[in-house]
C-alpha cells in the first residue's frame, strides 16, 4: 500500500501549545490529507479483516452512521449509502496505527501534529500554491489520533516526558465536520479511549523519509 501526497516539515525548534513550549523536532514528512474510507478498508482486509464480530478492534462497524460494514468472514466493506472517497471516520487507535504501519509510516506525536498544521497553513496561504495543494490546510475534516498518551495536565507528554504513567487514553487533536463552529478549531485537544472508534476520528501519517 502507498499513502498519498505528503509535505515536508523541516528539522528545527518549534513552539507548541498555549504556553509556546519549545521542542526540537527532526525532519519528517506528513500526509496532506486524512486517510480515506477506501484506503482504510484496503488496509484492514490486507491484514486479514476485522477479527471479532462482537467488538471492533480497528474500525467501528457497529455504528450504522459510519461507513464500515463487517461481513461474516471478517472482511470489511463499504456500508450502503456511504462514499469510499471521504475521510475515514471511526478508527480506533489500533486501527490508526495499523493503517500507518501498512503504508510505511507511523502516527504523529502531538507536537508533530501541531507543527504540521501550522506549516500547512503557511503553505496554503502562499500566493504561488496550486489549488490542489490548498487541501493541505484543511485539517478540520476529522479529529485525528496522535501517538501520545493523554494526560490532561501534561500536554505533549509523549513528546517531552516519557516518565508519565501508561494509560489507555490517547491524544486526539483538531476539530471535525460534525461539531459546532466553536468546536472545530485545529488547536482543540482531547483524550479518547484507545479502543473507541469515534464517529469523527481519523488518521494522518508521518514518515521519517519522503515516500517513494
Secondary structure by P-SEA (a helix, b strand, c coil): ccccbbbbbcbbbbbbcccbbbbbbcccccccccccaaaaaaaaaaacccccccccccccccccccccccccccbbbbccccccccccccccaaaaaaaaaaacbbbbcaaaaaaaaaaaaaaaacccccccccccccccccccccccccccccccccccccccccccbbbbbcccccccccccccccccccccccccccccbbbbbccccc
